[in-house]
């Protein structure tokens, strides 16, 4: 399924590759065409900058789509949970093989069928072999492999740090802190201390890691952003518009349960237990800005986060799996869930009690 996040990533990849095509055409025009001594090439008297730019940009646009679909719809499923450099090395190796095969096939077709010869003609194979073993073969190979390496590197970084946060750090959007209205979900595993004692440190780490990997696609699908993992707790955030639209901030909880239910047998086989969790969702104004010197990141601060954390702690006390606050209830328009109001709930560290809603999902 193609999501909005996939489309934005695909657009960024295509823009990078098309720009590289333009740079390649400009390089050929200003250096190779006008300075025949470079690379010992003959003068390209009939070089047409416009035509070559269109050809280079068009070719790399097609290449970017092939690369993007491989990255987003194949490698994200087949090459996951690998070391950073191992994942990039595997991808570049696959791209190298595919590129060599593709150029070899194109060369053979050009030297045989498109030149009026048979594929079995020895001359066709001789000319193809001559091209593959010549310096000319590397003229298209090196730029494309460099682009694939750079694009893979950037995608790996975006997966490690979150594409939204990486882009915001790059553009400096939150270099100066600003106040924004956000929705937060605190999703917490139940009985984590008991499970950790039963499994031991190493297996419990694997248990948490599997859980976080399994719900990642749901968070992205519902337009959420992972703010932070804190032990057995994950903090998820939405803008008011993204979280309230189609009730994404609540629907994602239901989809978490569906995903874990599908993986039930896997968890039982590996760990002898299945993740159970509870969550609190609250909204309001927070400060967002870059924070820290070492391992700088974009951080949220404000009373909204403290309140969400306190509400999550009372889920068990009121017998709820999912709880939302009165603030969020006022934001959502006709949520498709049964809501049971619980009035005057006391929160640790808060003077005044608040009203919350148990959500039946």
ChimeraX attribute file (.defattr): number of C-alpha atoms within 10 A of each C-alpha:
attribute: neighborCount
match mode: 1-to-1
recipient: residues
	/A:1	6
	/A:2	10
	/A:3	12
	/A:4	13
	/A:5	14
	/A:6	17
	/A:7	13
	/A:8	12
	/A:9	17
	/A:10	20
	/A:11	15
	/A:12	14
	/A:13	22
	/A:14	23
	/A:15	16
	/A:16	17
	/A:17	27
	/A:18	22
	/A:19	14
	/A:20	19
	/A:21	24
	/A:22	20
	/A:23	15
	/A:24	17
	/A:25	21
	/A:26	17
	/A:27	12
	/A:28	17
	/A:29	19
	/A:30	11
	/A:31	13
	/A:32	20
	/A:33	21
	/A:34	15
	/A:35	16
	/A:36	14
	/A:37	12
	/A:38	12
	/A:39	10
	/A:40	9
	/A:41	11
	/A:42	13
	/A:43	14
	/A:44	14
	/A:45	9
	/A:46	7
	/A:47	14
	/A:48	12
	/A:49	16
	/A:50	13
	/A:51	11
	/A:52	18
	/A:53	20
	/A:54	15
	/A:55	15
	/A:56	21
	/A:57	23
	/A:58	16
	/A:59	14
	/A:60	24
	/A:61	21
	/A:62	14
	/A:63	16
	/A:64	25
	/A:65	16
	/A:66	13
	/A:67	20
	/A:68	24
	/A:69	14
	/A:70	14
	/A:71	19
	/A:72	16
	/A:73	13
	/A:74	11
	/A:75	15
	/A:76	12
	/A:77	10
	/A:78	9
	/A:79	15
	/A:80	11
	/A:81	13
	/A:82	10
	/A:83	10
	/A:84	13
	/A:85	11
	/A:86	12
	/A:87	17
	/A:88	21
	/A:89	14
	/A:90	14
	/A:91	18
	/A:92	18
	/A:93	13
	/A:94	11
	/A:95	18
	/A:96	17
	/A:97	10
	/A:98	12
	/A:99	16
	/A:100	14
	/A:101	12
	/A:102	12
	/A:103	17
	/A:104	17
	/A:105	13
	/A:106	13
	/A:107	20
	/A:108	21
	/A:109	18
	/A:110	17
	/A:111	21
	/A:112	21
	/A:113	12
	/A:114	11
	/A:115	11
	/A:116	10
	/A:117	15
	/A:118	15
	/A:119	15
	/A:120	9
	/A:121	11
	/A:122	12
	/A:123	14
	/A:124	22
	/A:125	18
	/A:126	13
	/A:127	15
	/A:128	22
	/A:129	14
	/A:130	13
	/A:131	17
	/A:132	16
	/A:133	10
	/A:134	11
	/A:135	10
	/A:136	11
	/A:137	16
	/A:138	14
	/A:139	10
	/A:140	13
	/A:141	15
	/A:142	12
	/A:143	15
	/A:144	21
	/A:145	17
	/A:146	12
	/A:147	19
	/A:148	23
	/A:149	18
	/A:150	15
	/A:151	22
	/A:152	21
	/A:153	16
	/A:154	15
	/A:155	19
	/A:156	17
	/A:157	14
	/A:158	16
	/A:159	12
	/A:160	11
	/A:161	15
	/A:162	15
	/A:163	19
	/A:164	13
	/A:165	19
	/A:166	18
	/A:167	13
	/A:168	16
	/A:169	17
	/A:170	11
	/A:171	10
	/A:172	12
	/A:173	16
	/A:174	20
	/A:175	15
	/A:176	9
	/A:177	15
	/A:178	12
	/A:179	14
	/A:180	14
	/A:181	15
	/A:182	21
	/A:183	28
	/A:184	27
	/A:185	28
	/A:186	23
	/A:187	22
	/A:188	22
	/A:189	18
	/A:190	16
	/A:191	12
	/A:192	18
	/A:193	11
	/A:194	9
	/A:195	20
	/A:196	16
	/A:197	10
	/A:198	13
	/A:199	16
	/A:200	10
	/A:201	12
	/A:202	9
	/A:203	15
	/A:204	19
	/A:205	15
	/A:206	14
	/A:207	21
	/A:208	18
	/A:209	13
	/A:210	16
	/A:211	20
	/A:212	15
	/A:213	12
	/A:214	15
	/A:215	18
	/A:216	15
	/A:217	15
	/A:218	19
	/A:219	21
	/A:220	16
	/A:221	17
	/A:222	23
	/A:223	20
	/A:224	24
	/A:225	19
	/A:226	19
	/A:227	19
	/A:228	13
	/A:229	12
	/A:230	9
	/A:231	11
	/A:232	20
	/A:233	19
	/A:234	17
	/A:235	21
	/A:236	19
	/A:237	24
	/A:238	23
	/A:239	18
	/A:240	19
	/A:241	14
	/A:242	17
	/A:243	24
	/A:244	18
	/A:245	14
	/A:246	16
	/A:247	18
	/A:248	18
	/A:249	28
	/A:250	25
	/A:251	17
	/A:252	20
	/A:253	22
	/A:254	14
	/A:255	18
	/A:256	18
	/A:257	16
	/A:258	14
	/A:259	15
	/A:260	18
	/A:261	14
	/A:262	10
	/A:263	16
	/A:264	15
	/A:265	14
	/A:266	14
	/A:267	18
	/A:268	12
	/A:269	10
	/A:270	12
	/A:271	17
	/A:272	13
	/A:273	15
	/A:274	19
	/A:275	21
	/A:276	13
	/A:277	18
	/A:278	19
	/A:279	25
	/A:280	29
	/A:281	29
	/A:282	26
	/A:283	26
	/A:284	17
	/A:285	16
	/A:286	19
	/A:287	17
	/A:288	21
	/A:289	21
	/A:290	18
	/A:291	15
	/A:292	10
	/A:293	7
	/A:294	6
	/A:295	6
	/A:296	10
	/A:297	17
	/A:298	18
	/A:299	17
	/A:300	21
	/A:301	13
	/A:302	13
	/A:303	12
	/A:304	20
	/A:305	22
	/A:306	13
	/A:307	21
	/A:308	23
	/A:309	23
	/A:310	18
	/A:311	25
	/A:312	25
	/A:313	18
	/A:314	17
	/A:315	18
	/A:316	13
	/A:317	8
	/A:318	12
	/A:319	10
	/A:320	18
	/A:321	21
	/A:322	24
	/A:323	29
	/A:324	25
	/A:325	21
	/A:326	17
	/A:327	16
	/A:328	20
	/A:329	17
	/A:330	9
	/A:331	16
	/A:332	16
	/A:333	12
	/A:334	10
	/A:335	15
	/A:336	13
	/A:337	13
	/A:338	11
	/A:339	16
	/A:340	13
	/A:341	15
	/A:342	15
	/A:343	12
	/A:344	11
	/A:345	14
	/A:346	15
	/A:347	17
	/A:348	14
	/A:349	9
	/A:350	11
	/A:351	8
	/A:352	9
	/A:353	12
	/A:354	17
	/A:355	14
	/A:356	24
	/A:357	21
	/A:358	21
	/A:359	19
	/A:360	14
	/A:361	15
